[in-house]
Amino acid sequence: MPDIVQNKMEIDLNADIGEGYDDRAIVPWLSSANISCGAHAGSEAEIRQALQLCKQHNVAVGAHPSYPDRQNFGRKALDMPLPELRVSLGQQLDYFLKLTAEEGVAVCHLKAHGALYNVAAQDPQLGAMLLELCSKYQLPLMTLAQSPLHLAALQQQLPVIAEAFADRAYQANGQLVSRAHAGALLTADAAISQSLQLVQQRQVQALSGDFITLHAESLCLHGDSPQAVTLAQKLHQALLQQHILIKAKTFKSFSSEAQWTL
């Protein structure tokens, strides 16, 4: 949930970058960023540039692996055997960590991309595999707030960052509205209104009109949308105007019991 430090609310503001869009314009407005590991988008040059921008602007970096599917930008669930997918994700993370080491950038979390994010949030087997990878690479997981995966991480006492979406509509069950449906992507004004409601009231109004209680620690906006930079700037300013501190959630260490300490 949003932290309250000396009566001031606090929230992380993140976006997915390193995907071939205008990272230079969006990164300064963020507190954390999820950078492509090259499987769904992004060249090595674009990933390195994203890392350098985050380093320059003190933005926390997250690994952003996906289904290996550039054709569909990682937004189509692939029918892959779990062992095959596990190998692919491990290769993506090894590649990404190699680049971060060369650029002198620390990796602060792992957030799955697109269809992998959505399926893993609900599917126990895929979710368990992501948690295993987080333990292996000693990375906190960022996932959908109050999803089965979020709850599983809490139950296992693994470090997890509960995420909500600034620019996506919600279903009454707390899942995101499919991009195939009208109204799934919010306008900038609607996104700002939803974000403030999420942080200040810890709830969101679903597309159906129902109100859902959501305790989120990070807000995501999509870096590939046409309004991404404008929304990032406006949302950053709106949060500050409401005296909400924009700050990445970080964890200090990983213990031998596979439990992170704050």
N, C-alpha and C positions, 0 to 999 in steps of 0.2 A: 504494500500500500504506500501511497505518498508519505514520505517522512516529514515529521514536524520538528524542526530544529529551532529552539528558542522562539517558539510561536510562529515560525516561518515554514510554509509548506515547501516541499522539495520534490522535483520530478526530473527524470532523465528524458531527453528529447533525442530520438535516434532516426536514422534513415539508412536505406540500403544504397550503397554506392559502389564504385569500381565496375560499373555496368555499362559504361560508354555514354553517360549523360553528363550534365554540367556540374560535376563535383566541386569545381573551384568556387562556384557561386553558392552552393548549399552548405558546405562543410562549416563555414564560420558561424552558422546559426545553430549548430548541433552541440550536444554534449557527448554523444557516442555515435558510432557508425558501424554498420555491418558491411564488410567488404567482400565482394565476390571472390570465391576460390577458383574461378575460371571455368566451372562446369556448365553454367547456364548463360554466362555472358562475361565480357571483360577480357582484354588482352593483358599480357604481362605488364606492358607499359602503363595501361590504365589502372591496374591494381597497384603498381608501384606509385603512381601519381597520387592515388587515393591515400595510400599509407603516408606519403610525404605531407600531404595536406593535413591529415589528422595530427601528425607530429607537429606541424607548424602551428596549428590552432588548438593544441592540447585537447583533442577530441579522443575519447577512449575508443579503441579498435576492437571489433568483434569479427570472428571468422564466420563466413556466410556460405556454407556448403549447400548443395542442392542435388536433385536428381541430375544425372549427366544428360542434359537435354537442351542444347542451345536452340534447336529448331522451335521449341515452344517456350523459350525463356524460363524453363524450369517450372512452368505453371500448369503442367499436365502430370498427373500421377502416373508413374510408370509401373508396369507389372514386372518388377525385378525381384528375383529371389533375394531374401535378406542377406545371405552371405556375399552375394555379388554387390549389393548396394553398400554393405559395410566396407568392402574393399575399396569401392569408388570413393566413399566419404573419407576413408583413411588416407587415400592418395591425395585427395583435395586438401586435407588438413596438413599433410606433410609438405606439400607444395607451398601452401600459404605460409606456414611457419618458416620455411626456408626464406621466403621473400621478406617476411617481417624481421627475421634475424639480420638479413643483409641490410635492411633499411633502419635497423636500430629501433624498432617499434615493439612495445609489449602488446600481447593479445589478452584482452580482458574478459571475453565471453565468447560463447558460440550461439549463433542463431541460425536455424535452418531457413532455407529460402522457399518461397512460393508453395507449390503443392506439397513438398516434403514437410514444410512447417505445418500446414493445415492437417495433413494426414497423421503425422506423428503426434500432434496435440490430442488426437482422439484414439488412435490405434495403440493398444498396449504393447504389442511386439515391436513396432517401429519406435515407439516412445522409449522403450527399454533399451533399444540399441543406441539411441541418441544419448541416453544417460550413461551408458557404458563408455561411449566415446568421450563424453565430458569428463568422466572419471579418469580415463586413460590419459587424456591430454591436460588434465587438471584445469578445466575451464568451466566457469559457471554457465548454466544454460539460460538463454532468454526464450520464453515461450508464452503462449496465449494465457492471460490471466484466468485462473479458476478452471482451466481445462483439465482433463484427466492427467495429462503429462505434468502440468504444474503441480497438481496434488500429489502425484507419485514422487516427484523430486522432493517435496516437502516431507513426505512420509519417510523417505530414505535419508533425510537430513543432508541432502545435497544442495549446493548453492544454486539458487534459481532467481531469475529476475522476471517478475510478472509484467507482461506487456499488454497494452491496449493500443487501439489504432485511432489516430486522429482523423484520418481521411476515408475510413471505411465504415459502411453501415453494418449494424449488428442484427442478428436474428434474436428472437425471444429466448432461445436456449443458450445465448452467450457466444455462439459461433458467428463468424463473419458471413455476411450475405455474399453469395457467389457473384463474381464479376460478370457473369452472364445475365444477371437480373438488373432491371432498371433501378436506379437509386443506390447501387452498391458503392459507387464512388461519390464522396461528398464534395460539394463546392467548398471553396476556401472559407467562406463565412460560416457554413454549417460545420466544417471541421474545427474551426476555432471555438465555436459554441460547444460542440461535443467535448472537446479537450478540456475546457474549463469546467464543464460539468463533471467529467471524469476525475479531475484533480481535486476540485473543491467539494463536491458532493458524493464522490465515490459511487457514481452511478452513470448509466448511459440509457438513452431512450432508443429502443429497437425500432426497426422499420415498421413493425406492427403497431407501434404506439406504446407497447409495454416498457416499463422501466426495469432495468437489471442492475443489481448491485455488483460493482466491479472495483476491486482494490488493485490498482496498477502502480508499478514503480517506474515504468518507462512508457513513453508515448512514441509511436512510430508514424512517420509520414513517408510516402513512397517517392523515392528519388527519380523514378522513371516517368512520373506523371507530368503533363505539360505545365501544371501550376505549382510544381514542387518547390521551386526557389521562392516564389512569391509567398506560398503558404508557410514555408520555413521561417522566413523573415517576419511575417505577420504574427505567426503563432509565438515565436520567440518574444516579440514585443508585447503581445497580449499577456503572456505568462508573467513577464516582468512587471507589467502595469498592475497586475493583481498581487504583486509582492510574492510571487512563486519563484523559488530559487531553481535554476536549471542546472542540474549536476548529474553526472553519471554515477550509477551505483557501483561501487567497487568492493572487492573482497581482499583481505590481507594475505591469507595463507591457506594452504591445503594440508590438513593433518593426516596422520597415518590411518585414521579411521575413515578416511574419505569424506570428512566433514569440514567445510570451510568455516573460518571464523571471521567475524566482521571487525 
